[in-house]
């Protein structure tokens, strides 16, 4: 009976984790809230009931990003008494609570669902949301003067999620498809997964997301190398060359890139320039999260070039101040908490990549870690992925990086603790 309860808790924890993962490409909703609460609570219960603390190691390279997540939240609280403009503190105190909670779960070594279950859920959710987007686009009358492509993009943006979060989920699912191709030797399954990769690649390319599409190409290039490797060098080189040609053609056809090439002006350049000027005022200590938002809003509103983009200014000044950031996560961290904030964020972003490479983890896990770093060079966590989504990706990635490590596989397979994983 006791063993049955333990297994039930573990099963429910995994189910809530899969549900929470399935919610990532959609706006925060009731299902997200319930599944996140269940995953957190059941993870703690599972940790105690199954006595996972007996084999716990809290201070390892694999746990460093989670300690840094906890530190990010601690810095937010520590700077609170010194904020000159604390109006926006409630927004950050609530949203960044995910860093504290998931940081603790990561340090404890919380169990996450099996990789194949996550892969299958990613595929199903991605296909369903693509079909649902097309269905909504067909049933909703487009705005006057809007072309069909823009109508589909805006429909997805309004009813499902912004392109940053949606494309990240598709890219992770593409990585999962490459992994599944390696797991399944039957040709029919491999063909299905290749077709799915093409579908998801097309969906990302169709969107206006430049960094999402660049990340998509990174995933595909690493996926081809992962599948073919050194055994088929000529085929690998030809496919990689084809990807580069196709990728360049599509990115040059991107609406935002076409606008940039025609106007020779990119608003992010202005945002970065103004942000760097603010950083230079307090580069060592920073000014706190809320004061950073206040300074950015005032600076952006005063900029002759930035204030012309009314949609961006509205995003900066709305209640959740979703646009009031420097469009670079490292910049935001140093603006808020100086060098200490920069150190914490670099630990969160870079250590997963270093750890995965150092431990010879599965290449697709490394690819997923890399594309998160790439995306956050032109966005911030809260503005692109969302704090809880980023933390969940980190929790899953670090677990799979450890479980797919050659060192872990070599030491555990003989004791029937881990199934064989091919790289």
Beta strands, then each sheet from edge to edge (+ up, - down):
end
